[in-house]
Structures are given as C-alpha cells and as structure tokens.
Amino acid sequence: MDINCVIWFISGLALSSNLRVLDWPPLNCTQKNLQCSVQINNCSDEGWISPRIKAPVGPNWTPGSEQHVVGVRGDLNGDLLPVITVSWSQGENMAISAIRGTEVHFLEETSNHNICVRYIFHSIIKQNSFIMNNWSLWTFSSDRAVVEPGHTYLVSVYNLPKPDVGSYRIAKSIKIPGCYDRRIQDAKVCLENGSLWDPQLTWNISVEGGSMMILTVGFNTSEFSEEYSISIQNPIHSQSVRRENRTLLNVTFQLDVWQLPPCKILVVIQPFFIRCNKNCSNHQKILNYCLYYRRPPAYSRIFMVKVSVGVIALSGLLAYLLKRTFPTDSENHLSPTHNEELERNQVEKRRKVLVIYSRDHPLYTHVVLKLCAFLMAKCGTEVVLDLLDTTTLGIVGTVQWLDWQREQIEKSSDKILILCSRGVRAKWMAMCDAAEAPVALREDMRSVTGDMLTPALSLLVPAFVRSGTFRNYVVAYFEDVCSEEDVPSPFNITVRYSIVEGRKGGPSV
C-alpha cells in the first residue's frame, strides 16, 4: 500500500526556499485497515516522545527506491514541478502495534530550511492485519516534496513516537540534478531557465565588393525569454533583439573581412530567461566562413566589370608614365643615327613594371592578371609578377627574388607598381604591431609562392624612404573596391592614383 504526501517548502528566510504545500490532489493518507491524517509543521514540535524501551524501531528503505528519487509532478494549473520520491517500509517485528505514525523530515542543506510531514495513524496496525496482508511489508511513499534543481536535501524518516534517548531513524542525502537532467527538464522552473531551448542556429554569408561580408544569423526563440543578445567575437560586434511573439529571429551583421580572424567566426547567442536572467547559459557556434567566401556571389560580375574598366584606365596611366621615361625623337631632337641606335636599345630592353599586390580574393587576383596581360599586349611592357615567375622564385627564394628585382628597377627608369587594397592595409598594420600575428589570407595559403606582399613591403618601404626621388614608384588603388585608407602610411608622401569606373583617376593627395 502507498501513502502519497504532498509537500512544497513554505516561505523561509532565504528566497531559494519557498516552502508551501500543494493543495491538489487533496491530502489523504487513509487506506484499507488504516485511518490516517496528515500534519505539516516546521519540525519544532517535540511531541510524540516516549521512553526508548516503548518506542518503535525505525523503518527500512524500500529496496530499489534509490533509482527513483527525482521526478516531476503536475500542480492544479498543469505546471510540472520537480519532486523528491522516497519510499520506506515497516519491518516484520512484534512491535508494529506500537507505531502511532510516521514523520518525514526534509532539510535543504545549504540554507538549513526544513519542513516536517507527519502521518498520524488513528487506528492501530495490528499484527494479525499484517499477517492477513500476505506477510507483505507495510509500504509508504512520498513523491511530492517539491525541490529546487541543483540543491541537496537530507531526507529522514522516523516512526512515532520517537524515543526520548537517541534516535531510530533512516536518512539519506539526495542531490537534485540540474535542469540538464531529462527527468526534470520538463519542469516549469527548468523551462524558465531554458532547459529545452534549442536555437537551431542557421547562418548565411554573402560578399559585397570583395571584402565586405554580410552575415545573417537565424535562430529559434523560446516563450520564456523575451530578449536576446547576439554577438560576433574578435572583434566584437553585438546586437540586441526582442522576441515579440516571433518563433524565429534573423540578425544581420556587416563585417570587414580583414578585421576577422582567418576563416573562423565565433557566434554567441545570449538569452535572458525568466529565472536565470543575466546568468543564463549561452549558445555558441564557430562558423567557417571560408567555405562560403571562396564562392563569388552572383553580383560579383558587376565587381569584375568595374575593376576591368579601372584596369584599362590604370594601364593608360602607366603607359603615359613610361612614355615620359623614354622620350620621343622630337622631344630630345636626336639625330637620325642616334634615333636608330636608341630604337635598337629599346627593342633589346623593353620597359619593365614590377607589380606588388595582395591576393585578397580570387576575383582580385584575376583582375591583376588581366592588368598584366593588358600592359604586355597593348603597351609593350615587360611585367614582373610572382605568378608569372614561379620557377625562379622556387629556386632563389622570395626575399632574394624581390631584392634582385628592386635593385634592377632602381638602377633604371622602370617602375614598381604598388596596388593597394584592404589586404595590403591589414598586412601593413600587422607588420607595424609586433604583438599582432601575421595576416594569413586563404589565397596566400593556396598559392605556391605564399604571401609575397609582406616581404615586399619589408624591402620596398625602407628603400622608398631612403630614396631621394620617388620616380620609380607608382601607387594606385581601385576606388570601387578600395580606398585611400588602404595605402600604407610611408607611401602617403607620394602621389596616389585613384582608379574610378569609366575614367582615368587623377592623383589623390
């Protein structure tokens, strides 16, 4: 036979111990052959004491009851509450008729708040009644003592009356699991702490202008959290959004790719549930944006068109500068003999341009290659580019190759073209800050020559600053995808050419 006691901790000194008694189902411990009533008090009553020789011994824990100490029960409103379940039995002894009741004592170990539930027997448990019950043990249980997740409780059971000396009791310490435990995660207190919240985070990435990333994060909401904070880590970008009865929220971030760590973004969703408020557990996910960033978006053709027009304008500018370097006959009033000799020398030695750039994106690298092809085909210029001389690079090494090319150009009237972009800016800033790790772009890692820009800047900037003239250097950038801010600070003392869609850009000082 089972007797169900209903207990909720009524109000105590600490807010974490709200002690009360559920009023549903109605309290009733009467069963066959036993009239019974329930009393709930604060355990300060010292009644029900008798000499030890007349007091009944303590009960026994029901075998196997340790496996079912935690569960949930519904209240009158249908809300599930976490409860302790304990079960005990009376032994086979001749003093069973001396039992006048049973007391269950619940103690919250952290706050020392407690409550007692007494089952008062109004009829005597007779030995013959015990025998008529097929010799089975008198079994009692309590399965409605409402508890708090994560707290520890000491549960003690006494038979009444208690002895005046010593104690006949059984006791056990029960640790209530957190809301992560499946046995109680459906309880209302756990739902209000986000126990069943599954954000099912989704994300989408698009790219604007080759370097501006549009990241859209979507996630499911919970009815117990009205506000959410969504943040991108390193560097931190954060937004707050309210649920407003929506089950799905989308948050959009505009991110500069060069400010992000290589390939990976940490997204953190911080909910504010009713119970935990600002101390709620957050949801984190690492996104690998390189899986998306390597695929150009559909509108990248517009980017190609704009920059291709800029290539033509820049090529015209370089042709003009090279023409000034090698004057015509009329400008120098040379004799026909000297003209023929000069022409032969020019045929033997073509005008040379060393192109320095950053592999920001496959589209940007493609544009640089188109620029080089145009210079060679339309301007008769010899172009020196890492991608066009990988064999020599593999033999002599990056630094030696760059230094030799620089020396050859500075001894002549050839040009070094520095194409500035956001990748150039990011790598230059990393070089200036000793604490910063070198910037590693995905395109650099994929290339057989590796990062050529960082060693190029290490060689060119000191030589540029020391030189008395800057006639060998041309600094330019494509205005549609870059800006003057992308030009490293040492080159600000010379002319910077802004290449604008549809026209040749003039110098920007």
Secondary structure, DSSP 4 states (H G I P E B T S, - for coil): -----EEEPEE-SSTT-EE----SSPP---BTTB-EEEEEE-S----SEE-TTTSPPP-EEPTTGGGG-EEEEE-TTS-EEEEEEEEEEE-S-GGGGG--EEEEEEEETTTTEEEEEEEEESS---HHHHHHTTTPPEEEEEEEEE--TT-EEEEEEEEESEESSS--EEEEEEEPP-TTSTTTTTSHHHHTTTTT-----EEEEEEETTTEEEEEEEEE--TTEEEEEEEEETTTEEEEEE-TT-SEEEEEEEEEGGGSPSSEEEEEEEEEETTTGGGPPPEEEEEETHHHHTS--TTHHHHHHHHHHHHHHHHHHHHHHHHHHS--HHHHT--HHHHHHHHHHHHHS--EEEEE-----HHHHHHHHHHHHHHHHHS-PEEE-GGG-HHHHHHH-HHHHHHHHHHHHHTTT-EEEEE--HHHHHHHHHHH-TTSPPP--HHHHHSSS---HHHHHHHHHHHHHH-S--TTEEEEEETTT--GGGS-GGGGGS-EEEEBTTBPPPEE-
